[in-house]
Amino acid sequence: MADIGPIQERAENVHLPVHASATSIPIAVRSQQEASPGTLIRSVYPLEHWSLEDVILRAASPRLRFVWRCAGGTLRFVTEGELARLQVEGPDRFNRIQAWCSAITRQIQDADQHADLPLFVGGFAFAEQGKRRHGPWMGWEDGMVFIPRRILFEKRDDHGRVQRGMIVHRWQNETTSDESVADGPSPAALRAVARPHARETGIAPGERASFEDLVRRAVGAIGEEALDKVVLARSRQFAGARGAAIDSSATLSELLKHHPGSHVFGFDRGDLGSFLGASPETMLEARGDRLSTHALAGTTTRGTTAEHDSELAQALLANPKERNEHAWVVRGIVQALAPFCREMTIAETPEVMALPTLQHLSTAIAGAMNSPRGLLDAIAHVHPSPALCGSPFEAARDWIAAHEPLDRGWYGGPIGWLAPNGSGHFAVAIRAALLRDGEASAFGGAGLVRDSQPEREWLETQLKIDAVAKHLVSREVPR
């Protein structure tokens, strides 16, 4: 790996590996506490080469770090340090964070050639619960974004050209130095002690029966109440091997390796744990005035051969239950985006998205915004989609809140980034796990319609949980 300087949490210095002129943009900004620490300087320095995997593995137990690699790898980045943050709770969480981000970026819209690169990173819970959050999600807010001190990025444009660099954020009245910080353990040493399999702590007696009974009650409600679809979720618990703890850096490295077609994300938050996953689903992406997403619902397994794979895909396309579930998701997303768009394009028929262990029905949806609006303002109307909640939204949300015992936390919520020019990308945080205190809670859900079968829905959640659980990696605890 090229010398990219220290990438360690809370280092207050930056050692730049190359000499280059930086574009610095002064903007007035107020912090969460309404006290201005000064003018924000955003500088971008080119880098010849760096490895996302190696940077991740060098950072042992970071206190705050955000990792992102979009499906296909057109944007990869890792953050280090924190300049400012906003934490929110309550039903206006998206609008409050959008207003905070807009206040910071208003003066630099379209003023910099790097204005499409990340400035804010973070995410949101599935539902507003605030102080009522429990279990492993204790301490996690309804929403939180922050401005990193440094972002190492690699971006590929539509023509295949690659840009690598380091974004540095600082307050104008701060002083920095080039003092280096000692590197952590080498990636080779960390791989040597990694154990690639976590162990499941076991399914509680009656857990399957309870979930299948909940499915029956939900299907009954669909037949009798004002529900067309409802999504149920559950979790499974995992622990490290003897004398080892499940490790976020090593697990992220495995997800990056085995899920090239998914949005891989990791949000390390010290004592609060690490939330990570490999999501196949975009919540919403903005480029200029264009919004795009895809409806993802309807699931089957992968085949053992290419011919078997194709047979399963064709059966999925022809399955009335899966097509019905998928249609509700398409309809819900289109209705939510319609007020924001002057025109919309929806694929006529779904395609099959093939992932390492599952196949899904997918329909592309895009639109041009009526007027400049914030991405989070649009997400406030799209989230949660029928793929994660149900339809109609209010009835499904209320049924889940009244009957599902799980605190979903950030599972199923939007997670991603925003750029100064309003561009951004938020994935739906599925195929995900929360790592905390050396153990992990992995999550999975299933969408229910009128003819759903409890046994099949249990197996579907098993497959979805396995998609991330099989990559949980434990690392020996130092003695």
N, C-alpha and C positions, 0 to 999 in steps of 0.2 A: 504493500500500500504506500502511496506517495505520502510525504510528510505534510500532514494537514494541521499540525499544531495540536494543542491539548483539546480533547473532547471529553472533559470531565465536569460533572455537575458542580455548579456554583463557582467555577473558576472565574475570577474577575478580570482576566486578561485574555488577549487574543494574539496568537502568534501566526502571522500570515505567511504562507509558504511561497508566495510569489509577490513581486512588486508590481502593482497595478493601480491605476487611478480609480477611485471609487466614486459612484454617484451618491451624493449625500443630499437628502431632502429634509429641510427643517419643517416641522409641523407643530402647531400648538395642540397639546393634548392634556386632558385632565384624567387623573387616576380614578379608581373606584371610589376613593374617599373624597373626591372633588377637590383634591389639592394637587396642583401642577408641579411635578418635579423638574420641569424644564422642557426644552425642545427635543423632540425625538429625531435622532439621526439614523437613517437607514442606508447602509453601505453594502455594496455587492462586489465581491472579489472573485476572480476566476480561479479555478483549481484544475490542474491537469488530470488528476485521477483520484478516485477514492472508492472504497467499497462499503456499501451500506451494511452488509453482513459483518464485516470486520469492526466497523465503528460500534455497532450494537454489541458485539461480543466483548469489546474492550471495556464497556461501561458496566461494572458490577453494581447491582442494587442502586440504580439512579433514584434520586429523590423526586425529580420531575423531568420527564422526557416524553416526547411525542414522536412516533415513527409512522411513516406513511409510504406505501407503494401502491399506486393505482393498478388496476387490472391491465395487463399488457406492459407495465413498466414505463409508461411515458413520463411519469413523475415519481421520483423517489426522494425522500428527505428524512432527516433526523434532526431533532432540536436539542439544544443544550442551554440550560439556564433559563431564567425568567426575568423579564423586565416589568411587566404589569399583568394583572389578571382581573377578571370580573366573574364572580360567583353569584348565581341567582336562584331563586325559588319562586314557585307560583305560576299561575296560568299565563302570565305575560312574559315568560322567560325569553322566548325567541325575540320578541320585539325590543325588550330591554337590552339584550346583547347586541342586536342589530343596531340600535341607536348608539350604543357605546362605540361599536366598531366604525360606524359611519362618521361619528364626531372626530375620530382619530384620522380617518382617511379622506375626509372631504376635501382638504386642501391639496391632496396629491393625486386626485383622480386624473388619469391620463397624462401625468407630468413626468413619468419615468419609464424608460424602456423595460425595466424589470417589474412593472406594476402588476403583472399577472402572476408573480411568484408569491408564495404564502407570506402572510404577515400575522394572522391570527390562527390558532389551532385549538381544538377542543371538541366538546360534544355535549349531549343532553341525555337525560333519563327518558325511559319509555313514557312515564307518566309523572305528573306532579305529586310528590308525596312529602317533600321537605323533611321536617324533623321526624316524620313517622317512618322513615326508612329503617329497615331492620336486617338482621342476619349479616352476611358478609358485606352488604352495601352500606352499613353504618358509616356516616360521615360524608358520603357522596351526595352532591347537591343535585338539584333539578337541571342545572346547566352550568358549565364553566368553560371559559375560553381564556387564553393567555397569549401574550406577545413573548416569544422566545428571545433570549439574548443572541443566540446564533442558530442558524439553520444551514446545514450542509445539504445541497440538493443536486440532483441530476435530472435534466429535462430533455426529452426528445420531441422534436416538432414533427409536423405531418410529413416532412420530407426526409426524416431519419437523422437530421442533424442533432448532435448532442451538445448540450451546454451544462457544464459543471461549475459549481461555485459555492461560496460561503456568504450568506446574508448576515450582517452584523447590525444589531440594534443597540443604541445607547442613548442616554439622555445627554444633552449638550454640555451640561455642567459636570458630568462625570469625567474622571481621569482613568485611563487604561494604560497598561504597560505591555511589553513583549516578554515578560518573565514567563518561562515555560513551567508547566506542571508535569510532574512525573507521570508517565503512562501507567495504566493499570496492567493486569496480567495480559500476556499475549493471547490472541485468539487460539493459537495451537495449544497452549497450556489449558485454556478453558475447555476446548473440545475434548482434551484428554480425560477430564474428570466428569464430563457430561454422561448421564445415563439416559438413553433415549426413551424409556418407558416409565410413565407414572403408573400407579396402581389405583384401581377404584376401591373406595372404602366400603362399597356394598350398597345394594338397594334395600331400603328398609322394608320389613315385612308388611305386606298389604299395599305397598306403594303403587304397584301396577294396577291392582284392583281398584284403588282409589282414583287413579287417573282415568281408567276406563269408565268408571262410574260417572266421573265428571263429564267425560265425553258424551255419555248417554243423556245426561241432564241437559247438556248444551244442545244436542241434536233435538231433544224434546222441545226446548225453548224455541229453536228455529222453526219447528212445526206449529207452535202454539202462540208465540209472542212476535213482536215486531222486529224479528231478526232474520236476516238472509244468510249471514255468515258470521262466525266467531272464531277467533284464534286462541288456542290454549298453549301454554308453555310450561316447562318443568326444567329441573336441573339435576345433574348428577355430580357427586363429590369424588375428588381424586386426591391422593397424597403421594409424596415422593417415595422412592425406595428407602430401605432402612438406612438411616444416617444421612439422608439427602432431602432436599427441599425442591419443590417445583420452581423453576427459574424462568423469569420472563425473557431475558436476553436469548437464552438457548432455545426457548420455545418459539420466539419470533423468528429466529434463524431457520428453524424447521418449517414454519408456515411459509416463509419467503421461498424456500426451496421447493415445496410440494404443492403450492397453490398459485401458479403463475397467472391464472386467469381470474383471480379474485383480488379485491382491494384488501391488502394486508395492513392492519393498523395495530398500534400498541400505545397505550397511555399509562406510563409509570407514574405513580403518585406516592412513593415512599410508604409510610405506615398504612395508608389507605389501600394499598395493593396496586396491582397492574391489571388493566383491562385490555385484552387483545383478541384478535380474531382474523379470519380470512373470509370476508363477506363477498358473495357474488352479486350483491344488489346495491345499486346506486339509489340513494334517496332523491338527490337532485344535484345537477351540475349546471353551472352558469359560465358561459363564455360570451362576453359582450352582452348583447340583448337576447341571447339564445339560452333557453332552458331545455334540459334534456334529462330523461330518466328512462327506466323500463319497468314494466309490470312483471313481477316474478312470482308465480304461484302455480302449483301443480308439480308433483314430484314423483320420480321413480328412481330405481337404482341404476348403476352402470352394469353392462353385460360382461360376461367372461371372455367373449370374443367380439370382433368387429361386427359380425353378423348378428350375434345376440344383442349387442348394444343397439344396433339399428332397429331390431324388432321391438325392444323395450321403448325406444323413442317413438316409433310409430304407434305403439299401443297407448302411450301417454297422450299423443295428439288425438287419438280416437276415443279416449276415455271421457264419457259424459260428465262424471263427477269432477274430474280434474279440470276439464274445460269450463264447467260452471263456476268452480272456485276461481279460476283464472279470470273469467269475464267480470266477476265482481270487483276484482282488483283493478283491472283496466278502467272500468266505469268510474270507480272511486277516484283514481288519480286524475283522469280527464276532467271530472267535475270540479276537483279541487284546484286544478291549474287554470281552468277556463277564465276566471276573472282576471288573471294576470297576463293573458296572452291575446294578441290580436289575430293570431292564426295558430293552428295546431296541426301536427302531422302524426297520425297513429297508424302503425303497421296493420294491414288488413287481417292477417292471420298470425298467430304466435309461431315462434321458432323454438327449437329445443336447445337449451344451453347445457352443454356437457361439462361437468366438473369432475374432479378426481374420483369421487365416490357416488355422486348423485347426478341426475338430469332434471332440469326444470323447464316449464313453459315460460317463454319470455316474449314480451311485446314491447317494441321500441316506441317511445312517445317523446315528441319535441314540440317546442313552440317559441314564438318571438314575443317578448314582453311588450305590453302596451306602452309603458313608460319605464324609465329607470327605477327599478325597485331593488331592495336588498334581497339577497338569496335567502336569508333567514326569515324574512317576511313571507316568502313563498313557502318555505318549509313549514312554517307555522300552520299553513292551510293544508299541506300534503300529509304531514305526520299526525297520528299514525295512519298509514295506508291500510286498506282492507287486507293486505298481505300479512300485517302484524297485529291487527286489532279485529277487524270485521266490518260488517255493513248491515244497516246504517251505523255510522261511526258512534253516535251517542249511545245507542242501545247496546252495541257490542262493548263499548268502553265500560258502561255501567254494569253489564253482566260479568265481565272479567273482574272488575273491582269487588263485586259482591261475592264471587264464587271461587276465584283462583287463589290458592293459598300462597303462591310464590310472590316474593318481591322481585320483580324483573330488574330493578335497578336501571343500569344503562343498557342492558340487553334489549335490542329492538329499537333503540333510539338513534338519532343522527350523530355521526362522528366524522370529523374532517377538518377542512381549512377554508380560510377566506384570504383573498389577495387585496391589495390597495385599490385596484380598479373595479372591484365588485365581483370578479371571477371567483370561483370556488368550487369545491366538490365535497359533498357529504354522502357517505355510505350509510346503509342500514346496518347497525351493529349486530349482525347475526353470525352464526358459526363462530361463537365467541365464548370466552371464559374469563372469569375474574380470579386472579391469583392473589392470595393474601395469606400471610403467616405460613408460607411454605406449602399451602394446599391450594386446590383449585375447585371452583364451581363452574361446570360447563353447561351451557343452556341450549335448548332446542324447542321448537314449537311446531304446531300442526294446525292448518286451517280446516274448519269444519263447515260443511254444508248439510243439506237435508238428508242425503244418503250416505253420510260418513259412517264408517265402521270402527268401533273402539279398538279392536285388535290392530287394525292397519294404522290407526293414528298413533298408537303406542310405538309400533315399529318405526314409523316415520320419525318420531322424535328421537328414537335411539340412533337412527342413521345420521341425523343432523348433529346430534351431540358428538357422535364418534368422529365426525369430520374434523373437529378441532381437538377432541380428547386424545386421539391417536398420536398427536404431535406434541403433547405435553412432555417436557423434558425436565428431569430432576438433576440437580447438581449437588455434589457432596458438601455438607456443611462443615466449614473449617473447625477443627478442634482446638 
